[in-house]
Amino acid sequence: MRSVLRSIAFFSLVLVSRLAYSQSSITLYGIIDTGVEYYNHAAGGGSFAGMPTLTGEVPSEWGLTGVEDLGGGTKAFFKLENGFAPGTGGFNYGGREFGRQANVGLQTAYGSLTLGRQNNMSTYAVLNADVIGPSVHSLYVFDNYFPNARSDNAIGYMGKFAGVTVGATYSFGRDAAGPGGPAATNCPGQVAGNFLACKQYTGLIAYDSSRFGVAASYDRMRGNAGASAPLTSSAYTDSRSVVDGYFKLPSLRVGGGWIHRNLSAGAASMVYNLYFFGLTYTPIALLALDAQVDKYIQSGVTSSTELVARASYYLSRSTSVYSSVGYMINGRNGSASVAAGGTVETGAEQLGVMLGVRHTF
């Protein structure tokens, strides 16, 4: 009996010392953002009024993140992040429970290594320069890949060294859900005998200081048979390059950049350039005023220009109300809607307005 008691005492001490040495934390967080939007000249004629289906000022989400200190400057971490539609309560991102992120990794002084579904480097490239972000009226109405720039089955690295950030991801199969909107293209890859199927790699280099920053990224993905159009073959590729920057003063932030896309997919092949320039002015701590102009050019085919203005007022640290106005000027063959997830008559100019509320926790 004494031997048993000594063993219990010993293992209890080991457990207590382990808990003291390995400090862990888990955080629940989220955003709920919705409102009412209106836009005219919808496809088929008429106008639309209702709740947005994709995003408000930012997409709604909730998540769990955890960190464990392993000692010696090494930490283990995980992140589970769900995206949802407040209007219906349904899952976004192809109906996935954790469609925004689901990953685990290790962080050291030399950078972090992440395994699983994660943001790829295209996300981080536009994060600081785009002052509007993934809003209902934003530059992403021209290319809805960017607010959904995540990779399944991926290995990611990111390191920060004296203001310089370097990062890369490699995906064995970039998108295992679908079809179900821009975040689900049914390209899981990892096919025996076809190494190229649904592969994707992204890279980033950036510099940030207290006053300004610049970033550049490259993103290349492949398709496969059965995937959503246009990447219906592993021989087809879709590449995006980003170069952008920003600078900031005490009450002003200015950002701008260039996005280049080269889609090589048979008859669906295309090349476009997208330029953006915007600013955020905060006359008082509780009020933010944003404005941005976006220019889309598909040479020899069409061009479109979008103007966006937004005002956000903070009722508290967690709750804000906002008004967003967008105006789209489409070329003769242009078909970009002023609103995320919206429709437009080809070649029409379009006005969009949204009033919303956002709460974070």
C-alpha positions as CSV (number, residue, x, y, z in Angstrom):
1,M,0.0,0.0,0.0
2,R,2.9,2.4,0.8
3,S,4.4,1.6,-2.6
4,V,1.1,2.5,-4.3
5,L,0.8,5.7,-2.3
6,R,4.3,6.7,-3.1
7,S,3.7,6.1,-6.8
8,I,0.5,8.2,-6.8
9,A,2.3,11.0,-5.0
10,F,5.2,10.9,-7.5
11,F,3.0,11.0,-10.6
12,S,0.9,13.8,-9.0
13,L,4.0,15.9,-8.5
14,V,5.1,15.2,-12.1
15,L,1.6,16.3,-13.4
16,V,1.6,19.5,-11.2
17,S,5.1,20.4,-12.4
18,R,4.2,19.7,-16.0
19,L,1.1,22.0,-15.7
20,A,3.2,24.7,-14.1
21,Y,5.9,24.4,-16.8
22,S,3.5,24.2,-19.8
23,Q,1.1,27.2,-19.7
24,S,-1.8,26.9,-22.0
25,S,-4.6,29.3,-23.0
26,I,-7.7,29.0,-25.2
27,T,-9.6,32.0,-26.6
28,L,-13.1,32.2,-28.0
29,Y,-13.6,35.1,-30.4
30,G,-15.9,36.2,-33.2
31,I,-17.6,38.9,-35.3
32,I,-21.3,39.2,-36.1
33,D,-21.9,41.8,-38.9
34,T,-25.0,42.3,-40.9
35,G,-27.5,44.9,-42.0
36,V,-29.7,45.8,-45.0
37,E,-28.4,46.6,-48.5
38,Y,-29.9,48.0,-51.6
39,Y,-28.7,48.2,-55.2
40,N,-30.3,49.1,-58.5
41,H,-29.9,47.7,-62.1
42,A,-29.9,44.1,-60.9
43,A,-29.7,41.4,-63.6
44,G,-33.1,41.0,-65.3
45,G,-34.0,44.6,-64.4
46,G,-35.3,46.2,-61.2
47,S,-33.5,46.6,-57.9
48,F,-32.6,44.5,-54.8
49,A,-33.3,45.2,-51.2
50,G,-32.5,42.7,-48.4
51,M,-29.9,41.3,-46.2
52,P,-26.4,40.6,-47.7
53,T,-25.6,36.9,-48.3
54,L,-21.8,37.1,-48.2
55,T,-20.5,40.0,-46.1
56,G,-21.2,43.3,-44.4
57,E,-18.4,45.5,-43.4
58,V,-16.5,42.3,-42.8
59,P,-17.5,38.6,-42.9
60,S,-19.1,37.1,-39.8
61,E,-17.1,34.4,-38.0
62,W,-16.4,32.7,-34.7
63,G,-13.4,30.7,-33.7
64,L,-11.3,29.0,-31.1
65,T,-7.5,29.5,-30.8
66,G,-5.1,28.0,-28.4
67,V,-1.5,28.4,-27.4
68,E,0.7,26.2,-25.2
69,D,4.1,27.4,-24.1
70,L,6.5,24.4,-24.5
71,G,9.5,26.3,-23.1
72,G,12.7,27.4,-24.7
73,G,10.8,29.9,-26.9
74,T,8.7,27.2,-28.6
75,K,4.9,27.3,-28.6
76,A,2.3,25.0,-30.0
77,F,-0.9,26.5,-31.3
78,F,-4.2,25.7,-33.1
79,K,-7.0,27.6,-34.7
80,L,-10.5,26.5,-35.6
81,E,-12.5,29.3,-37.4
82,N,-16.0,29.1,-38.7
83,G,-17.6,31.5,-41.2
84,F,-21.4,31.9,-41.2
85,A,-24.3,33.9,-42.6
86,P,-26.2,35.9,-39.9
87,G,-29.3,36.1,-42.1
88,T,-29.8,32.4,-42.1
89,G,-27.4,30.9,-39.6
90,G,-26.0,28.7,-42.3
91,F,-22.3,27.9,-42.8
92,N,-20.4,29.8,-45.5
93,Y,-17.2,28.6,-47.2
94,G,-18.8,25.6,-49.0
95,G,-20.8,24.5,-45.9
96,R,-17.7,23.6,-43.9
97,E,-17.9,23.8,-40.1
98,F,-14.5,25.4,-39.9
99,G,-14.3,26.8,-43.4
100,R,-12.1,29.7,-42.6
101,Q,-9.3,27.9,-40.8
102,A,-8.6,24.5,-39.2
103,N,-4.9,24.1,-38.4
104,V,-2.2,23.2,-35.8
105,G,1.4,24.3,-35.7
106,L,4.6,25.2,-33.9
107,Q,6.1,28.6,-33.4
108,T,9.7,29.3,-32.7
109,A,12.1,32.3,-32.9
110,Y,12.7,31.3,-36.5
111,G,9.1,31.5,-37.5
112,S,5.9,29.4,-37.4
113,L,5.0,26.1,-39.2
114,T,1.3,25.5,-39.8
115,L,-0.5,22.4,-41.0
116,G,-4.1,22.2,-42.2
117,R,-6.5,24.6,-43.8
118,Q,-5.1,28.1,-43.5
119,N,-4.9,31.6,-44.9
120,N,-2.4,31.6,-47.7
121,M,0.0,34.4,-48.6
122,S,-2.4,36.2,-50.9
123,T,-4.5,37.1,-47.8
124,Y,-1.5,38.7,-46.0
125,A,-0.3,40.6,-49.1
126,V,-3.4,42.8,-49.3
127,L,-4.2,43.0,-45.6
128,N,-2.5,46.3,-44.8
129,A,-2.8,48.2,-48.1
130,D,-6.5,47.6,-48.8
131,V,-8.2,50.1,-46.4
132,I,-11.7,48.9,-47.2
133,G,-11.1,45.2,-46.8
134,P,-13.6,42.4,-47.6
135,S,-16.7,44.6,-47.4
136,V,-20.0,44.5,-49.3
137,H,-18.6,47.2,-51.5
138,S,-14.9,46.5,-52.2
139,L,-12.3,45.7,-54.8
140,Y,-13.1,42.0,-54.3
141,V,-16.3,42.3,-56.4
142,F,-13.9,42.0,-59.3
143,D,-12.2,38.9,-58.0
144,N,-13.8,37.1,-55.1
145,Y,-10.8,34.8,-54.6
146,F,-9.0,37.2,-52.3
147,P,-11.4,37.2,-49.4
148,N,-11.4,33.4,-49.7
149,A,-7.6,33.0,-50.2
150,R,-7.2,29.9,-48.1
151,S,-5.7,26.5,-48.9
152,D,-6.7,23.0,-47.7
153,N,-4.2,20.2,-47.0
154,A,-1.5,22.9,-46.7
155,I,1.9,23.4,-45.1
156,G,2.7,27.0,-44.3
157,Y,5.6,28.9,-43.0
158,M,5.9,32.5,-41.8
159,G,8.8,34.3,-40.2
160,K,9.2,37.9,-39.0
161,F,12.7,39.4,-38.7
162,A,13.2,43.1,-37.8
163,G,10.3,44.4,-39.8
164,V,10.7,41.9,-42.7
165,T,8.1,39.2,-43.1
166,V,8.7,36.1,-45.3
167,G,6.1,33.4,-45.9
168,A,5.0,30.6,-48.1
169,T,2.4,27.8,-48.3
170,Y,2.2,24.6,-50.3
171,S,-1.0,22.7,-50.7
172,F,-1.3,19.1,-51.8
173,G,-5.0,19.7,-52.6
174,R,-6.2,23.3,-52.4
175,D,-10.0,22.9,-52.0
176,A,-11.7,19.8,-50.7
177,A,-15.3,21.3,-50.6
178,G,-17.7,22.3,-53.3
179,P,-19.3,23.3,-55.3
180,G,-20.8,26.0,-53.1
181,G,-19.7,29.6,-53.9
182,P,-16.4,31.2,-54.3
183,A,-14.8,29.4,-51.4
184,A,-15.6,25.9,-52.6
185,T,-14.3,24.7,-56.0
186,N,-14.2,20.9,-55.5
187,C,-10.5,20.4,-56.1
188,P,-9.2,18.1,-53.2
189,G,-6.2,16.8,-55.2
190,Q,-3.9,14.2,-53.6
191,V,-4.7,11.9,-56.6
192,A,-2.6,8.8,-57.1
193,G,-0.8,9.0,-60.5
194,N,-1.5,12.8,-60.9
195,F,0.9,14.7,-58.8
196,L,-0.1,18.1,-60.2
197,A,-3.9,17.8,-59.5
198,C,-5.1,20.7,-57.4
199,K,-1.6,21.7,-56.2
200,Q,-1.1,25.3,-55.0
201,Y,1.8,27.3,-53.7
202,T,2.0,30.9,-52.5
203,G,4.8,33.2,-51.4
204,L,5.2,36.5,-49.6
205,I,7.8,39.1,-48.8
206,A,6.9,42.3,-46.9
207,Y,8.3,45.1,-44.9
208,D,6.5,47.0,-42.2
209,S,7.6,50.0,-40.1
210,S,5.9,52.4,-37.7
211,R,5.0,54.7,-40.7
212,F,4.8,52.6,-43.9
213,G,4.9,49.2,-45.4
214,V,5.2,47.3,-48.7
215,A,4.4,43.8,-49.7
216,A,4.6,41.5,-52.7
217,S,3.1,38.0,-53.2
218,Y,2.7,35.3,-55.8
219,D,0.0,32.6,-55.9
220,R,-0.3,29.8,-58.4
221,M,-2.9,27.0,-58.4
222,R,-3.8,24.1,-60.6
223,G,-7.1,22.4,-61.4
224,N,-8.3,18.8,-62.0
225,A,-11.0,16.9,-63.7
226,G,-14.3,17.4,-61.9
227,A,-13.3,20.7,-60.3
228,S,-15.3,23.8,-60.7
229,A,-14.8,25.7,-64.0
230,P,-12.5,27.0,-65.4
231,L,-9.8,24.9,-63.7
232,T,-11.1,21.6,-65.0
233,S,-7.7,20.1,-65.8
234,S,-4.5,19.7,-63.9
235,A,-2.8,21.3,-66.9
236,Y,-4.7,24.5,-66.3
237,T,-3.2,27.2,-64.0
238,D,-4.4,30.3,-62.3
239,S,-1.8,32.8,-61.1
240,R,-2.1,36.0,-59.2
241,S,0.6,38.6,-58.3
242,V,0.2,41.4,-55.8
243,V,2.4,44.5,-55.2
244,D,1.1,47.1,-52.8
245,G,2.0,49.4,-49.9
246,Y,0.7,51.9,-47.4
247,F,1.7,54.8,-45.1
248,K,0.1,56.2,-42.1
249,L,0.0,59.4,-40.0
250,P,-1.7,59.9,-36.6
251,S,-5.2,60.3,-38.1
252,L,-4.7,59.2,-41.7
253,R,-3.9,55.9,-43.5
254,V,-3.3,55.6,-47.2
255,G,-2.9,52.4,-49.2
256,G,-2.8,51.3,-52.8
257,G,-1.6,48.5,-55.0
258,W,-1.7,46.4,-58.2
259,I,-3.1,42.9,-58.6
260,H,-2.3,40.9,-61.8
261,R,-4.1,37.7,-62.7
262,N,-3.1,35.3,-65.5
263,L,-5.6,32.4,-66.0
264,S,-4.5,29.7,-68.4
265,A,-7.5,27.5,-69.0
266,G,-8.1,26.8,-72.6
267,A,-11.0,28.9,-74.1
268,A,-11.6,30.5,-70.6
269,S,-8.0,32.0,-70.5
270,M,-7.8,35.6,-69.5
271,V,-5.5,38.3,-68.1
272,Y,-6.6,41.3,-66.0
273,N,-5.0,44.1,-64.0
274,L,-6.7,45.6,-60.9
275,Y,-5.5,48.8,-59.3
276,F,-6.7,50.3,-56.0
277,F,-6.1,53.4,-54.0
278,G,-7.8,54.3,-50.7
279,L,-7.5,56.2,-47.5
280,T,-8.9,56.1,-43.9
281,Y,-9.4,59.3,-41.9
282,T,-10.2,59.2,-38.2
283,P,-11.1,62.8,-37.1
284,I,-12.0,61.4,-33.7
285,A,-11.3,58.1,-32.0
286,L,-14.9,56.9,-32.4
287,L,-15.3,57.7,-36.1
288,A,-13.6,56.2,-39.2
289,L,-14.1,57.5,-42.7
290,D,-13.0,55.4,-45.6
291,A,-12.8,56.0,-49.4
292,Q,-11.4,54.0,-52.2
293,V,-11.3,53.8,-56.0
294,D,-10.7,50.5,-57.8
295,K,-10.0,50.1,-61.5
296,Y,-10.4,46.8,-63.3
297,I,-8.9,46.4,-66.8
298,Q,-9.2,43.3,-69.0
299,S,-7.4,44.5,-72.0
300,G,-9.4,44.4,-75.3
301,V,-12.5,43.1,-73.4
302,T,-13.8,45.5,-70.8
303,S,-13.0,47.8,-67.9
304,S,-14.8,48.9,-64.8
305,T,-14.3,51.6,-62.1
306,E,-15.7,51.4,-58.6
307,L,-16.0,54.2,-56.1
308,V,-16.5,53.3,-52.4
309,A,-17.2,55.5,-49.3
310,R,-17.8,54.3,-45.8
311,A,-18.4,55.7,-42.4
312,S,-18.1,53.7,-39.2
313,Y,-19.0,54.9,-35.7
314,Y,-18.0,53.0,-32.6
315,L,-20.6,52.8,-29.9
316,S,-18.2,50.9,-27.7
317,R,-15.0,48.9,-28.1
318,S,-17.0,46.0,-29.3
319,T,-20.0,47.5,-31.3
320,S,-20.1,49.8,-34.3
321,V,-22.6,51.0,-36.8
322,Y,-21.7,51.9,-40.4
323,S,-23.0,53.1,-43.7
324,S,-21.4,52.0,-47.0
325,V,-22.0,53.5,-50.4
326,G,-20.6,52.1,-53.7
327,Y,-20.9,53.2,-57.3
328,M,-19.9,50.9,-60.2
329,I,-19.2,52.2,-63.7
330,N,-19.0,49.3,-66.0
331,G,-17.7,49.4,-69.6
332,R,-19.9,48.2,-72.4
333,N,-19.1,44.5,-71.7
334,G,-18.6,45.0,-68.0
335,S,-20.6,42.8,-65.6
336,A,-19.1,43.6,-62.2
337,S,-21.8,44.2,-59.5
338,V,-21.2,46.9,-57.0
339,A,-22.1,44.5,-54.1
340,A,-20.5,41.3,-53.1
341,G,-22.7,38.4,-54.2
342,G,-24.9,40.8,-56.2
343,T,-25.9,40.9,-59.9
344,V,-25.9,43.6,-62.5
345,E,-27.1,44.2,-66.1
346,T,-24.2,44.0,-68.5
347,G,-22.7,47.4,-69.1
348,A,-24.9,49.2,-66.5
349,E,-23.8,51.7,-63.9
350,Q,-24.9,50.6,-60.5
351,L,-25.5,52.3,-57.1
352,G,-25.3,50.2,-53.9
353,V,-26.0,51.3,-50.3
354,M,-25.8,49.4,-47.0
355,L,-26.5,50.2,-43.4
356,G,-25.2,47.7,-40.8
357,V,-24.1,46.9,-37.3
358,R,-21.0,44.9,-36.2
359,H,-20.3,43.3,-32.9
360,T,-17.0,41.6,-31.9
361,F,-16.3,39.4,-29.0
